[in-house]
Amino acid sequence: MIYDHRTYTCRPGTIKRQLALYTENGWKTQRHHLGDPVIFAATETGDVNSYIHVWAYKDATDREQRRARLQQDPDWIAYLKLSAEAGNLISQVNKILTPTSFFPS
């Protein structure tokens, strides 16, 4: 099992707009290809202009295949275009995590 941990940072004052844009145009399509995330949350303290989501995959091949299908979906391509045009996002950090031997996955 691997986890894809993604942190997105928005321009101050735009996180609600970005999440609304995603809810309306990206959420359904992303879930269709990737399944339900482990978590999707906005940051409450610290960098309050960011949100994270974590997706679980069987392995790197499973991740690669599901993400490739997502990237080819016309609805996802349309969402990415809308998101870029909105200009709310200023950074993205992705981390691939593997559970420790003592933590059940």
Secondary structure, 3 states (H helix, E strand, C coil): CEEEEEEEEECCCCHHHHHHHHHHHCHHHHHHHHCCCCEEEECCCCCCCEEEEEEEECCHHHHHHHHHHHHHCHHHHHHHHHHHHHCCEEEEEEEEECCCCCCCC
